[in-house]
Amino acid sequence: KERHCYMFKGSVADVEGVLTECGQFTSIKSASKRLKRIGLLFSKAVPTEITVPEKDTMCIKDIETRSGNFTDGCGSISIGLAKAVIEGARLDLPEQYLPSVYQIRYSGYKGVVSIDPNLQQTDLQFRKSMKKFESGIRPFDSIWICNYSK
């Protein structure tokens, strides 16, 4: 993991104001969990400027087993949307290569999505376990790529 330090000149109220614009963090009672969620705003990621209409997103149940959450942090993306994401991120990939898995950040969601050929052209499915905070700012309503299958 990379370590970074960000400096911000302002009052405590200014800092709280910026955080409120980015998302809803006050409901997270654990200080360490809250800091982890705020840290997601600073993930090393490539913006795509691809937004997905709410009607094309779906939050689906996680698959729980006796040993734990089998689908923790794993969602699905349509082939058409995956192609748009790669174009939007301007990734330098070999011709005809379409990664099958993407690590993303999107509107308070964090996790990986894999291509599901059964989804419609622009569909994106999240698991409940992927939602880390309620997003409050428009730039985080586009898909950001942290990594992809190589």
Phi and psi in degrees as GROMACS dihedral restraints (atoms count N, CA, C in turn):
[ dihedral_restraints ]
;  ai    aj    ak    al  type     phi  dphi    fc
    3     4     5     6     1   -91.0    20    10
    4     5     6     7     1   149.3    20    10
    6     7     8     9     1  -114.9    20    10
    7     8     9    10     1   136.4    20    10
    9    10    11    12     1  -135.9    20    10
   10    11    12    13     1   158.3    20    10
   12    13    14    15     1  -129.5    20    10
   13    14    15    16     1   128.9    20    10
   15    16    17    18     1  -114.4    20    10
   16    17    18    19     1   135.3    20    10
   18    19    20    21     1  -108.5    20    10
   19    20    21    22     1   141.4    20    10
   21    22    23    24     1  -139.3    20    10
   22    23    24    25     1   124.4    20    10
   24    25    26    27     1   -95.1    20    10
   25    26    27    28     1   117.5    20    10
   27    28    29    30     1   167.5    20    10
   28    29    30    31     1   175.6    20    10
   30    31    32    33     1   -81.2    20    10
   31    32    33    34     1   171.0    20    10
   33    34    35    36     1   -59.1    20    10
   34    35    36    37     1   -39.0    20    10
   36    37    38    39     1   -63.1    20    10
   37    38    39    40     1   -37.9    20    10
   39    40    41    42     1   -62.6    20    10
   40    41    42    43     1   -45.2    20    10
   42    43    44    45     1   -61.9    20    10
   43    44    45    46     1   -47.1    20    10
   45    46    47    48     1   -60.6    20    10
   46    47    48    49     1   -36.5    20    10
   48    49    50    51     1   -63.4    20    10
   49    50    51    52     1   -44.1    20    10
   51    52    53    54     1   -63.2    20    10
   52    53    54    55     1   -45.2    20    10
   54    55    56    57     1   -63.4    20    10
   55    56    57    58     1   -38.1    20    10
   57    58    59    60     1   -63.9    20    10
   58    59    60    61     1   -36.2    20    10
   60    61    62    63     1   -65.2    20    10
   61    62    63    64     1   -32.2    20    10
   63    64    65    66     1   -83.2    20    10
   64    65    66    67     1   -29.8    20    10
   66    67    68    69     1   175.4    20    10
   67    68    69    70     1   174.7    20    10
   69    70    71    72     1   -97.6    20    10
   70    71    72    73     1   100.0    20    10
   72    73    74    75     1  -108.5    20    10
   73    74    75    76     1   -12.7    20    10
   75    76    77    78     1   -67.9    20    10
   76    77    78    79     1   -22.7    20    10
   78    79    80    81     1   -77.3    20    10
   79    80    81    82     1   -11.3    20    10
   81    82    83    84     1   -86.3    20    10
   82    83    84    85     1   107.7    20    10
   84    85    86    87     1   -77.9    20    10
   85    86    87    88     1   -35.7    20    10
   87    88    89    90     1   -73.0    20    10
   88    89    90    91     1   123.6    20    10
   90    91    92    93     1   -60.8    20    10
   91    92    93    94     1   -42.4    20    10
   93    94    95    96     1   -66.5    20    10
   94    95    96    97     1   -40.0    20    10
   96    97    98    99     1   -67.2    20    10
   97    98    99   100     1   -40.9    20    10
   99   100   101   102     1   -60.7    20    10
  100   101   102   103     1   -44.6    20    10
  102   103   104   105     1   -65.0    20    10
  103   104   105   106     1   -36.1    20    10
  105   106   107   108     1   -62.1    20    10
  106   107   108   109     1   -43.1    20    10
  108   109   110   111     1   -67.1    20    10
  109   110   111   112     1   -41.5    20    10
  111   112   113   114     1   -64.1    20    10
  112   113   114   115     1   -38.2    20    10
  114   115   116   117     1   -59.2    20    10
  115   116   117   118     1   -26.1    20    10
  117   118   119   120     1   -61.8    20    10
  118   119   120   121     1   -27.0    20    10
  120   121   122   123     1   -65.3    20    10
  121   122   123   124     1   -20.3    20    10
  123   124   125   126     1  -108.5    20    10
  124   125   126   127     1    17.9    20    10
  126   127   128   129     1   -60.2    20    10
  127   128   129   130     1   144.0    20    10
  129   130   131   132     1   -74.8    20    10
  130   131   132   133     1   106.8    20    10
  132   133   134   135     1  -148.8    20    10
  133   134   135   136     1   158.4    20    10
  135   136   137   138     1  -104.7    20    10
  136   137   138   139     1   120.8    20    10
  138   139   140   141     1   -72.1    20    10
  139   140   141   142     1   147.4    20    10
  141   142   143   144     1  -112.6    20    10
  142   143   144   145     1   -17.7    20    10
  144   145   146   147     1    63.2    20    10
  145   146   147   148     1    14.1    20    10
  147   148   149   150     1   -91.3    20    10
  148   149   150   151     1   118.7    20    10
  150   151   152   153     1  -108.4    20    10
  151   152   153   154     1   153.7    20    10
  153   154   155   156     1  -119.8    20    10
  154   155   156   157     1   123.6    20    10
  156   157   158   159     1   -56.9    20    10
  157   158   159   160     1   143.4    20    10
  159   160   161   162     1   -55.1    20    10
  160   161   162   163     1   -33.2    20    10
  162   163   164   165     1   -65.0    20    10
  163   164   165   166     1   -19.7    20    10
  165   166   167   168     1   -98.1    20    10
  166   167   168   169     1     2.1    20    10
  168   169   170   171     1  -109.5    20    10
  169   170   171   172     1   151.0    20    10
  171   172   173   174     1  -146.6    20    10
  172   173   174   175     1   138.0    20    10
  174   175   176   177     1  -100.7    20    10
  175   176   177   178     1   116.5    20    10
  177   178   179   180     1  -109.3    20    10
  178   179   180   181     1   158.5    20    10
  180   181   182   183     1   -67.5    20    10
  181   182   183   184     1   147.3    20    10
  183   184   185   186     1   -75.9    20    10
  184   185   186   187     1   155.5    20    10
  186   187   188   189     1   -95.5    20    10
  187   188   189   190     1   111.4    20    10
  189   190   191   192     1   -98.4    20    10
  190   191   192   193     1   138.5    20    10
  192   193   194   195     1  -124.5    20    10
  193   194   195   196     1   174.4    20    10
  195   196   197   198     1   -62.0    20    10
  196   197   198   199     1   -29.0    20    10
  198   199   200   201     1   -89.6    20    10
  199   200   201   202     1    -2.3    20    10
  201   202   203   204     1   141.5    20    10
  202   203   204   205     1  -163.7    20    10
  204   205   206   207     1   -89.7    20    10
  205   206   207   208     1   107.4    20    10
  207   208   209   210     1   -67.9    20    10
  208   209   210   211     1   -31.6    20    10
  210   211   212   213     1  -109.0    20    10
  211   212   213   214     1    21.7    20    10
  213   214   215   216     1   -52.0    20    10
  214   215   216   217     1   113.9    20    10
  216   217   218   219     1    77.2    20    10
  217   218   219   220     1    16.0    20    10
  219   220   221   222     1  -118.8    20    10
  220   221   222   223     1   118.7    20    10
  222   223   224   225     1  -119.5    20    10
  223   224   225   226     1  -162.9    20    10
  225   226   227   228     1  -136.2    20    10
  226   227   228   229     1   154.0    20    10
  228   229   230   231     1  -137.9    20    10
  229   230   231   232     1   144.7    20    10
  231   232   233   234     1   -76.0    20    10
  232   233   234   235     1   159.7    20    10
  234   235   236   237     1   -61.0    20    10
  235   236   237   238     1   -44.3    20    10
  237   238   239   240     1   -61.8    20    10
  238   239   240   241     1   -42.6    20    10
  240   241   242   243     1   -69.9    20    10
  241   242   243   244     1   -37.1    20    10
  243   244   245   246     1   -60.4    20    10
  244   245   246   247     1   -41.8    20    10
  246   247   248   249     1   -63.1    20    10
  247   248   249   250     1   -42.1    20    10
  249   250   251   252     1   -64.8    20    10
  250   251   252   253     1   -38.8    20    10
  252   253   254   255     1   -63.7    20    10
  253   254   255   256     1   -44.9    20    10
  255   256   257   258     1   -62.8    20    10
  256   257   258   259     1   -43.1    20    10
  258   259   260   261     1   -63.0    20    10
  259   260   261   262     1   -45.7    20    10
  261   262   263   264     1   -64.2    20    10
  262   263   264   265     1   -32.4    20    10
  264   265   266   267     1   -82.5    20    10
  265   266   267   268     1    -9.9    20    10
  267   268   269   270     1    53.4    20    10
  268   269   270   271     1    44.3    20    10
  270   271   272   273     1   -78.7    20    10
  271   272   273   274     1   140.3    20    10
  273   274   275   276     1   -88.6    20    10
  274   275   276   277     1    89.5    20    10
  276   277   278   279     1  -113.1    20    10
  277   278   279   280     1   154.6    20    10
  279   280   281   282     1   -58.2    20    10
  280   281   282   283     1   147.3    20    10
  282   283   284   285     1   -57.8    20    10
  283   284   285   286     1   141.2    20    10
  285   286   287   288     1    70.4    20    10
  286   287   288   289     1     5.3    20    10
  288   289   290   291     1   -94.1    20    10
  289   290   291   292     1   124.5    20    10
  291   292   293   294     1  -124.1    20    10
  292   293   294   295     1   111.1    20    10
  294   295   296   297     1   -56.5    20    10
  295   296   297   298     1   147.3    20    10
  297   298   299   300     1   -95.2    20    10
  298   299   300   301     1   -16.3    20    10
  300   301   302   303     1  -136.5    20    10
  301   302   303   304     1   140.0    20    10
  303   304   305   306     1  -131.8    20    10
  304   305   306   307     1   135.7    20    10
  306   307   308   309     1   -93.4    20    10
  307   308   309   310     1   122.1    20    10
  309   310   311   312     1  -129.0    20    10
  310   311   312   313     1   164.6    20    10
  312   313   314   315     1  -128.3    20    10
  313   314   315   316     1   133.1    20    10
  315   316   317   318     1  -157.2    20    10
  316   317   318   319     1   112.2    20    10
  318   319   320   321     1    48.2    20    10
  319   320   321   322     1    46.9    20    10
  321   322   323   324     1    88.8    20    10
  322   323   324   325     1    -4.1    20    10
  324   325   326   327     1   -94.9    20    10
  325   326   327   328     1   147.6    20    10
  327   328   329   330     1  -141.0    20    10
  328   329   330   331     1   134.6    20    10
  330   331   332   333     1   154.6    20    10
  331   332   333   334     1  -160.5    20    10
  333   334   335   336     1  -115.4    20    10
  334   335   336   337     1   148.7    20    10
  336   337   338   339     1  -126.5    20    10
  337   338   339   340     1   138.6    20    10
  339   340   341   342     1  -114.4    20    10
  340   341   342   343     1   153.5    20    10
  342   343   344   345     1   -67.5    20    10
  343   344   345   346     1   131.3    20    10
  345   346   347   348     1  -120.1    20    10
  346   347   348   349     1   107.8    20    10
  348   349   350   351     1   -65.4    20    10
  349   350   351   352     1   -11.4    20    10
  351   352   353   354     1   -84.1    20    10
  352   353   354   355     1   -10.2    20    10
  354   355   356   357     1   -79.6    20    10
  355   356   357   358     1   153.5    20    10
  357   358   359   360     1   -68.5    20    10
  358   359   360   361     1   170.7    20    10
  360   361   362   363     1   -47.6    20    10
  361   362   363   364     1   -43.0    20    10
  363   364   365   366     1  -118.9    20    10
  364   365   366   367     1    21.1    20    10
  366   367   368   369     1   -78.5    20    10
  367   368   369   370     1   147.2    20    10
  369   370   371   372     1  -139.9    20    10
  370   371   372   373     1   123.1    20    10
  372   373   374   375     1  -113.4    20    10
  373   374   375   376     1   130.0    20    10
  375   376   377   378     1  -111.5    20    10
  376   377   378   379     1   153.4    20    10
  378   379   380   381     1   -94.6    20    10
  379   380   381   382     1   153.4    20    10
  381   382   383   384     1   -55.7    20    10
  382   383   384   385     1   -36.2    20    10
  384   385   386   387     1   -66.8    20    10
  385   386   387   388     1   -13.4    20    10
  387   388   389   390     1   -83.0    20    10
  388   389   390   391     1   -20.5    20    10
  390   391   392   393     1   -77.2    20    10
  391   392   393   394     1   116.6    20    10
  393   394   395   396     1  -105.2    20    10
  394   395   396   397     1   -29.0    20    10
  396   397   398   399     1  -163.9    20    10
  397   398   399   400     1   160.8    20    10
  399   400   401   402     1   -79.6    20    10
  400   401   402   403     1   122.5    20    10
  402   403   404   405     1   -77.2    20    10
  403   404   405   406     1   146.4    20    10
  405   406   407   408     1  -128.3    20    10
  406   407   408   409     1     0.8    20    10
  408   409   410   411     1  -129.8    20    10
  409   410   411   412     1   139.7    20    10
  411   412   413   414     1   -56.7    20    10
  412   413   414   415     1   -44.4    20    10
  414   415   416   417     1   -57.6    20    10
  415   416   417   418     1   -24.5    20    10
  417   418   419   420     1   -86.9    20    10
  418   419   420   421     1     2.8    20    10
  420   421   422   423     1   -93.5    20    10
  421   422   423   424     1    10.2    20    10
  423   424   425   426     1  -109.4    20    10
  424   425   426   427     1   159.5    20    10
  426   427   428   429     1   -78.6    20    10
  427   428   429   430     1   131.1    20    10
  429   430   431   432     1  -114.5    20    10
  430   431   432   433     1   134.8    20    10
  432   433   434   435     1  -102.3    20    10
  433   434   435   436     1   122.4    20    10
  435   436   437   438     1   -91.2    20    10
  436   437   438   439     1   -36.5    20    10
  438   439   440   441     1  -165.6    20    10
  439   440   441   442     1   172.2    20    10
  441   442   443   444     1  -155.1    20    10
  442   443   444   445     1   163.2    20    10
  444   445   446   447     1   -68.9    20    10
  445   446   447   448     1   138.3    20    10
